[in-house]
Amino acid sequence: MALYLNDEAVADLLPMAQAVDCVDAAFQSLARGEAANAVRVRMAVAPAVMNVMWACAPSVGVMGVKSYVTGGGTTQGTTLTLTLYSMATGEMLALVEANRLGQIRTGAATAVATRAMAKPHPVVLSVYGTGFQAEYQVRALLGAQPTMAEVRVVGRDPGRRDAFIERLSREFPGARFLPADAKTAAACADVIVTATQSAEPLFDAAWLQPGVHINAIGSNDPRKREIGRDVLERAGLILADDLEVARKESGDLLANQWDMARVGSLGDLLIGKRPGRARDDEITVFESQGLAVQDVVCGAAIVARAHEKGSGIRLSR
């Protein structure tokens, strides 16, 4: 019998450390050709846009479809849903609210990329944005990078930025959280996360210190970009979560008319098919658009744990 799992259940059933393992496995499975991931399809009928993405993950015996509505005034009330099916029987396994899942698995992807691409022992994290994804970016990175001791936060709304800092300071008392302007945050960072809706670059390449690793997660619209061409030119290593998806969605690459032949996939790095960082002073960039295969592998883990704990609502057939 299928389960219904809401966002609260997802948060309880998928700790960040497990999500990092699931996303790492999803990247590797996709790179080996063992999993299939479809590029997100968007259907626009004013004022709304229907977004659908799906994937098949034989390693966990599950396939799934994720869907949600955006556009106009709909975004604030959007509920992301993930429907999971057994590959063996075709039966529906679960209907999962996927707002929290999206935050957790996106943070986990950043943690995987940072672990693989950043220079050893990063100390300062700079985060641009204080919205839907930014909190879980901080949670994932502070959990996965124990040497990080300082977080610089850049936000357009000072009140929202300060509330963000206060909230996470209580959760991570061992880290120092500070507000920062865009230039200071770029200049002092070992690791940067951009998690905004910006259509224009957030910082200049000249502000960056050698060796910084950048996780660009906010731009999956070809018309938007959080980082400029000057940053890409300085980077020695640019990887995307998936090249097919990046060719269609990565605003940082498309708006900057970047040559995709100069971009690799994170999965290929993880399985040893391509080299990683060459030097400690090399600037590296991870372009994250979000993949359904990450949702499906994480979803399979959530459902397994839900059965163990007796969580969720049983749906009648």
GUTOR-447785 format. One record per residue (C-alpha): residue in one letter; z, y, x negated. Coordinates in Angstrom, 3 decimals. Each point is the difference from the previous one (the first is absolute). Example, Ala and Ser with C-alpha at 12.3 -4.5 7.8 and 13.67 -1.06 7.14 Angstrom:
<atoms>
+------+----------+----------+----------+
! keza !       c3 !       c2 !       c1 !
+------+----------+----------+----------+
!    A !    7.800 !   -4.500 !  -12.300 !
!    S !   -0.660 !    3.440 !   -1.370 !
+------+----------+----------+----------+
</atoms>
This chain:
<atoms>
+------+----------+----------+----------+
! keza !       c3 !       c2 !       c1 !
+------+----------+----------+----------+
!    M !    0.000 !    0.000 !    0.000 !
!    A !   -0.961 !    3.421 !   -1.336 !
!    L !    2.558 !    2.618 !   -1.003 !
!    Y !    0.163 !    3.701 !    0.709 !
!    L !    1.596 !    1.894 !   -2.903 !
!    N !    0.698 !    3.739 !    0.175 !
!    D !    0.363 !    2.433 !   -2.893 !
!    E !    3.769 !   -0.527 !   -0.216 !
!    A !   -0.501 !   -3.749 !   -0.372 !
!    V !   -2.660 !    0.546 !   -2.654 !
!    A !    2.341 !    2.214 !   -2.031 !
!    D !    2.689 !   -2.684 !    0.201 !
!    L !   -2.293 !   -2.925 !   -0.810 !
!    L !   -2.057 !    1.484 !   -2.863 !
!    P !    2.087 !    1.355 !   -2.878 !
!    M !   -1.988 !    2.103 !   -2.440 !
!    A !    0.342 !   -2.483 !   -2.867 !
!    Q !   -1.595 !   -2.732 !    2.121 !
!    A !   -2.711 !    2.394 !    1.143 !
!    V !   -0.856 !    0.737 !   -3.644 !
!    D !   -0.390 !   -3.730 !   -0.647 !
!    C !   -2.145 !   -0.422 !    3.126 !
!    V !   -2.287 !    2.902 !   -0.852 !
!    D !   -0.341 !   -1.163 !   -3.603 !
!    A !   -1.015 !   -3.441 !    1.296 !
!    A !   -2.452 !    1.584 !    2.461 !
!    F !   -1.693 !    2.000 !   -2.782 !
!    Q !   -0.310 !   -3.084 !   -2.181 !
!    S !   -1.266 !   -2.212 !    2.804 !
!    L !   -2.669 !    2.555 !    0.908 !
!    A !   -1.083 !    0.373 !   -3.639 !
!    R !   -0.393 !   -3.771 !   -0.347 !
!    G !   -2.155 !   -0.164 !    3.109 !
!    E !    2.598 !   -2.037 !    1.858 !
!    A !    0.583 !    2.632 !    2.710 !
!    A !   -2.342 !    2.171 !    2.064 !
!    N !    0.582 !    3.630 !    0.927 !
!    A !   -2.159 !    2.072 !    2.376 !
!    V !   -0.540 !    3.722 !   -0.517 !
!    R !    1.698 !    2.058 !    2.708 !
!    V !   -2.268 !    0.863 !    2.948 !
!    R !    0.510 !    3.294 !    1.819 !
!    M !   -1.416 !    0.707 !    3.458 !
!    A !    0.255 !    3.625 !    1.123 !
!    V !   -0.073 !    1.063 !    3.636 !
!    A !    1.462 !    3.509 !    0.297 !
!    P !    2.836 !    0.722 !   -0.294 !
!    A !    1.050 !   -3.392 !   -1.387 !
!    V !   -1.083 !   -2.350 !   -2.798 !
!    M !    0.516 !   -3.758 !    0.195 !
!    N !    0.699 !   -1.580 !   -3.404 !
!    V !   -0.342 !   -3.764 !   -0.505 !
!    M !    0.422 !   -2.074 !   -3.159 !
!    W !    0.363 !   -3.732 !   -0.538 !
!    A !    0.454 !   -2.639 !   -2.689 !
!    C !    0.292 !   -3.712 !   -0.643 !
!    A !    2.624 !   -1.372 !   -2.424 !
!    P !   -0.394 !   -3.777 !   -0.448 !
!    S !    2.874 !   -0.098 !   -2.510 !
!    V !    2.409 !    0.614 !    2.899 !
!    G !   -2.194 !   -1.563 !    2.707 !
!    V !   -0.211 !    3.203 !    2.002 !
!    M !   -2.653 !    2.470 !    1.113 !
!    G !    0.640 !    3.238 !    1.806 !
!    V !   -1.306 !    3.176 !    1.605 !
!    K !    1.669 !    3.401 !   -0.301 !
!    S !   -0.893 !    2.824 !    2.370 !
!    Y !    1.170 !    3.520 !    0.768 !
!    V !   -1.148 !    3.301 !    1.498 !
!    T !   -0.197 !    3.362 !   -1.786 !
!    G !   -1.612 !    3.374 !    0.571 !
!    G !    0.689 !    3.091 !    2.054 !
!    G !    3.546 !    0.053 !    1.304 !
!    T !    0.352 !   -3.786 !   -0.033 !
!    T !    1.270 !   -0.555 !   -3.539 !
!    Q !    3.646 !    0.793 !    0.653 !
!    G !    0.300 !   -2.664 !    2.680 !
!    T !   -2.104 !   -2.606 !   -1.769 !
!    T !    1.276 !   -3.568 !   -0.079 !
!    L !   -1.646 !   -2.198 !   -2.594 !
!    T !   -0.238 !   -3.650 !    1.064 !
!    L !   -0.721 !   -3.132 !   -2.017 !
!    T !   -1.027 !   -3.203 !    1.768 !
!    L !    0.391 !   -3.147 !   -2.105 !
!    Y !   -1.734 !   -3.333 !    0.591 !
!    S !    0.357 !   -3.478 !   -1.480 !
!    M !   -3.079 !   -0.996 !   -1.978 !
!    A !    0.739 !   -3.656 !    0.727 !
!    T !    0.255 !    0.202 !    3.790 !
!    G !   -1.285 !    3.440 !    0.984 !
!    E !    3.182 !    0.687 !    1.969 !
!    M !    1.546 !    3.446 !   -0.022 !
!    L !    3.083 !   -0.048 !   -2.206 !
!    A !    1.320 !    3.503 !    0.523 !
!    L !   -0.588 !    3.483 !    1.286 !
!    V !    1.601 !    2.348 !   -2.504 !
!    E !    0.652 !    3.736 !    0.245 !
!    A !   -1.464 !    1.139 !   -3.294 !
!    N !    1.157 !    3.587 !   -0.553 !
!    R !    2.888 !   -1.078 !   -2.200 !
!    L !   -2.075 !   -2.794 !   -1.498 !
!    G !   -2.631 !    2.557 !   -1.019 !
!    Q !    2.596 !    2.094 !   -1.781 !
!    I !    1.561 !   -2.969 !   -1.769 !
!    R !   -3.213 !   -1.666 !   -1.150 !
!    T !   -1.519 !    3.312 !   -1.164 !
!    G !    3.113 !    0.667 !   -2.063 !
!    A !   -0.164 !   -3.554 !   -1.321 !
!    A !   -3.637 !    0.472 !   -1.063 !
!    T !    0.988 !    3.097 !   -1.963 !
!    A !    2.811 !   -1.936 !   -1.653 !
!    V !   -2.395 !   -2.784 !   -1.012 !
!    A !   -2.530 !    2.486 !   -1.393 !
!    T !    2.650 !    1.990 !   -1.872 !
!    R !    1.473 !   -3.123 !   -1.527 !
!    A !   -3.468 !   -1.017 !   -1.220 !
!    M !   -1.424 !    3.396 !   -1.001 !
!    A !    2.787 !    2.424 !   -0.993 !
!    K !    1.310 !    0.356 !   -3.514 !
!    P !    3.230 !   -1.904 !   -0.723 !
!    H !    3.354 !    1.378 !    1.163 !
!    P !   -1.028 !    2.958 !    2.197 !
!    V !    2.819 !    2.457 !    0.685 !
!    V !   -1.336 !    2.839 !    2.182 !
!    L !   -1.734 !   -0.562 !    3.342 !
!    S !   -1.719 !    2.908 !    1.739 !
!    V !   -0.842 !   -0.358 !    3.688 !
!    Y !   -2.401 !    2.306 !    1.830 !
!    G !    0.720 !   -0.250 !    3.711 !
!    T !    3.037 !   -0.660 !    2.186 !
!    G !   -1.655 !   -1.682 !    2.969 !
!    F !   -0.574 !   -3.435 !    1.515 !
!    Q !   -0.736 !   -1.877 !   -3.243 !
!    A !    1.877 !    1.990 !   -2.649 !
!    E !    3.508 !   -1.367 !    0.601 !
!    Y !   -1.089 !   -3.589 !   -0.435 !
!    Q !   -1.917 !    0.924 !   -3.121 !
!    V !    3.249 !    1.209 !   -1.545 !
!    R !    1.925 !   -3.050 !    1.221 !
!    A !   -2.567 !   -2.390 !   -1.413 !
!    L !   -0.264 !    1.680 !   -3.390 !
!    L !    3.719 !    0.508 !   -0.566 !
!    G !    0.541 !   -3.634 !    0.913 !
!    A !   -2.744 !   -1.297 !   -2.277 !
!    Q !    0.485 !    2.402 !   -2.941 !
!    P !    3.685 !   -0.014 !   -1.014 !
!    T !   -0.567 !    2.558 !   -2.781 !
!    M !   -0.966 !    2.727 !    2.478 !
!    A !    2.847 !    2.501 !    0.091 !
!    E !   -1.565 !    3.180 !    1.382 !
!    V !   -2.148 !    0.724 !    3.048 !
!    R !   -1.801 !    3.338 !    0.414 !
!    V !   -1.072 !    0.735 !    3.577 !
!    V !   -2.811 !    2.362 !    0.998 !
!    G !   -0.277 !    0.929 !    3.675 !
!    R !   -1.617 !    2.798 !    1.988 !
!    D !    2.997 !    0.358 !    2.346 !
!    P !    3.198 !    0.793 !   -1.979 !
!    G !    2.258 !   -1.163 !    2.820 !
!    R !   -1.755 !   -3.321 !    0.337 !
!    R !   -0.098 !   -0.419 !   -3.794 !
!    D !    3.725 !    0.649 !   -0.331 !
!    A !    0.815 !   -2.415 !    2.824 !
!    F !   -2.168 !   -2.605 !   -1.756 !
!    I !    1.935 !    0.545 !   -3.245 !
!    E !    3.384 !   -0.150 !    1.713 !
!    R !   -0.863 !   -3.215 !    1.830 !
!    L !   -1.259 !   -1.852 !   -3.066 !
!    S !    2.740 !    1.368 !   -2.273 !
!    R !    2.552 !   -1.760 !    2.194 !
!    E !   -1.994 !   -3.214 !   -0.186 !
!    F !   -0.522 !    0.183 !   -3.781 !
!    P !    3.066 !    1.733 !   -1.459 !
!    G !   -0.964 !   -1.060 !   -3.516 !
!    A !   -3.179 !    2.088 !    0.040 !
!    R !   -0.254 !    3.774 !   -0.249 !
!    F !   -2.153 !    1.581 !    2.726 !
!    L !   -1.374 !    3.506 !   -0.496 !
!    P !   -2.388 !    2.286 !    1.903 !
!    A !   -2.990 !    1.081 !   -2.077 !
!    D !   -3.163 !    2.032 !    0.146 !
!    A !   -3.334 !   -1.732 !   -0.506 !
!    K !   -0.432 !    1.006 !   -3.656 !
!    T !    3.515 !   -0.899 !   -1.143 !
!    A !   -0.140 !   -3.348 !    1.768 !
!    A !   -3.304 !   -0.888 !   -1.674 !
!    A !    1.099 !    1.149 !   -3.452 !
!    C !    3.188 !   -2.058 !   -0.189 !
!    A !   -1.062 !   -3.242 !    1.695 !
!    D !   -0.392 !   -3.450 !   -1.473 !
!    V !   -1.130 !   -1.231 !    3.423 !
!    I !   -1.516 !    2.050 !    2.841 !
!    V !   -0.452 !   -0.916 !    3.660 !
!    T !   -2.239 !    2.081 !    2.262 !
!    A !    0.788 !   -0.730 !    3.649 !
!    T !   -1.434 !    2.951 !    1.912 !
!    Q !   -2.741 !    0.947 !    2.452 !
!    S !   -1.457 !    2.511 !   -2.444 !
!    A !   -3.727 !    0.679 !   -0.086 !
!    E !    0.258 !    1.770 !   -3.376 !
!    P !    1.431 !   -1.145 !   -3.358 !
!    L !    3.758 !    0.323 !   -0.323 !
!    F !    0.138 !    0.718 !   -3.750 !
!    D !   -2.184 !    0.787 !   -3.004 !
!    A !   -0.767 !   -2.543 !   -2.688 !
!    A !    1.170 !    2.479 !   -2.654 !
!    W !    3.533 !   -0.199 !    1.404 !
!    L !    0.343 !   -3.752 !   -0.605 !
!    Q !    1.821 !   -1.408 !   -2.974 !
!    P !   -1.697 !   -2.799 !   -1.985 !
!    G !    0.739 !   -3.494 !    1.271 !
!    V !    0.741 !    0.883 !    3.622 !
!    H !   -0.857 !   -2.575 !    2.661 !
!    I !   -1.221 !    1.351 !    3.364 !
!    N !    0.222 !   -1.881 !    3.299 !
!    A !   -2.330 !    1.755 !    2.463 !
!    I !    0.771 !   -1.420 !    3.434 !
!    G !   -0.672 !    2.804 !    2.479 !
!    S !   -3.777 !    0.339 !    0.161 !
!    N !   -1.918 !   -2.679 !    1.901 !
!    D !   -2.448 !    2.515 !    1.421 !
!    P !   -3.196 !    0.795 !   -1.961 !
!    R !    0.449 !    3.700 !    0.804 !
!    K !    3.480 !    0.274 !   -1.527 !
!    R !    1.314 !   -0.186 !   -3.526 !
!    E !    3.449 !    0.291 !   -1.509 !
!    I !   -1.174 !   -0.059 !   -3.613 !
!    G !   -2.930 !    1.842 !   -1.535 !
!    R !   -2.889 !   -1.098 !   -2.153 !
!    D !    1.740 !    1.544 !   -3.019 !
!    V !    2.812 !   -2.551 !    0.385 !
!    L !   -2.457 !   -2.889 !    0.244 !
!    E !   -1.770 !    1.256 !   -3.126 !
!    R !    3.271 !   -0.076 !   -1.949 !
!    A !    0.881 !   -3.507 !    1.188 !
!    G !   -0.746 !   -2.966 !   -2.224 !
!    L !    0.592 !   -2.597 !    2.722 !
!    I !   -0.764 !    0.375 !    3.719 !
!    L !    0.652 !   -2.942 !    2.324 !
!    A !   -0.282 !   -0.354 !    3.772 !
!    D !    1.731 !   -2.463 !    2.286 !
!    D !   -3.459 !   -1.254 !    1.029 !
!    L !   -3.384 !    1.263 !   -1.165 !
!    E !   -1.828 !   -0.625 !    3.284 !
!    V !    2.631 !    1.959 !    1.911 !
!    A !    0.060 !    2.778 !   -2.614 !
!    R !   -3.782 !    0.461 !    0.245 !
!    K !    0.423 !    0.824 !    3.680 !
!    E !    3.393 !    1.701 !    0.221 !
!    S !    1.289 !    1.415 !   -3.274 !
!    G !   -0.253 !    3.767 !    0.368 !
!    D !    1.198 !    0.527 !   -3.563 !
!    L !   -3.013 !   -1.929 !   -1.261 !
!    L !   -2.582 !    0.930 !    2.642 !
!    A !    0.742 !    3.721 !    0.356 !
!    N !   -0.028 !    0.281 !   -3.790 !
!    Q !   -3.317 !   -1.913 !   -0.153 !
!    W !    1.547 !   -2.406 !   -2.465 !
!    D !   -2.085 !   -2.840 !   -1.461 !
!    M !    1.442 !   -3.198 !    1.505 !
!    A !   -1.223 !   -1.932 !   -3.030 !
!    R !    2.921 !    1.666 !   -1.804 !
!    V !    2.558 !   -1.446 !    2.451 !
!    G !    1.543 !   -3.458 !   -0.116 !
!    S !    2.220 !   -1.972 !    2.353 !
!    L !    3.728 !   -0.451 !   -0.432 !
!    G !   -0.285 !   -3.674 !    0.897 !
!    D !   -2.313 !   -0.644 !   -2.962 !
!    L !    2.615 !    1.527 !   -2.298 !
!    L !    2.755 !   -2.135 !    1.512 !
!    I !   -1.900 !   -3.254 !   -0.543 !
!    G !   -1.114 !    0.961 !   -3.526 !
!    K !   -3.697 !    0.559 !    0.762 !
!    R !    0.049 !    3.552 !   -1.349 !
!    P !    2.066 !    1.897 !   -2.585 !
!    G !    2.733 !    2.410 !    0.996 !
!    R !    1.518 !    3.040 !   -1.671 !
!    A !   -1.290 !    0.369 !   -3.574 !
!    R !    2.568 !    2.490 !   -1.346 !
!    D !    3.290 !    1.584 !    0.971 !
!    D !   -1.685 !    3.426 !    0.168 !
!    E !   -2.798 !   -1.167 !    2.314 !
!    I !   -0.043 !    1.481 !    3.508 !
!    T !   -0.432 !   -2.614 !    2.721 !
!    V !   -0.829 !    0.299 !    3.718 !
!    F !    0.497 !   -2.421 !    2.887 !
!    E !   -1.986 !    0.724 !    3.163 !
!    S !    1.687 !   -1.589 !    3.018 !
!    Q !   -1.684 !   -0.119 !    3.411 !
!    G !    2.029 !   -2.855 !    1.471 !
!    L !   -1.306 !   -3.508 !    0.676 !
!    A !    0.366 !   -2.294 !    2.982 !
!    V !    0.575 !   -2.934 !   -2.353 !
!    Q !    3.238 !    1.685 !   -1.096 !
!    D !    1.108 !    0.209 !    3.642 !
!    V !   -0.919 !   -3.626 !    0.660 !
!    V !    1.821 !   -1.476 !   -3.004 !
!    C !    3.069 !    2.150 !    0.672 !
!    G !   -0.269 !   -0.872 !    3.699 !
!    A !    0.031 !   -3.715 !   -0.749 !
!    A !    3.228 !    0.446 !   -1.981 !
!    I !    1.529 !    2.011 !    2.864 !
!    V !   -0.839 !   -2.687 !    2.564 !
!    A !    1.389 !   -2.792 !   -2.193 !
!    R !    3.264 !    1.861 !   -0.459 !
!    A !    0.159 !    0.874 !    3.694 !
!    H !   -0.093 !   -3.693 !    0.879 !
!    E !    2.737 !   -0.711 !   -2.553 !
!    K !    2.246 !    2.707 !    1.442 !
!    G !   -0.915 !   -0.411 !    3.652 !
!    S !   -1.297 !    3.581 !    0.119 !
!    G !   -2.524 !    1.519 !    2.358 !
!    I !   -0.968 !   -0.458 !    3.623 !
!    R !   -1.747 !   -3.226 !    0.998 !
!    L !   -3.219 !    0.681 !    1.878 !
!    S !   -1.058 !   -2.438 !    2.735 !
!    R !   -3.508 !   -1.392 !   -0.185 !
+------+----------+----------+----------+
</atoms>
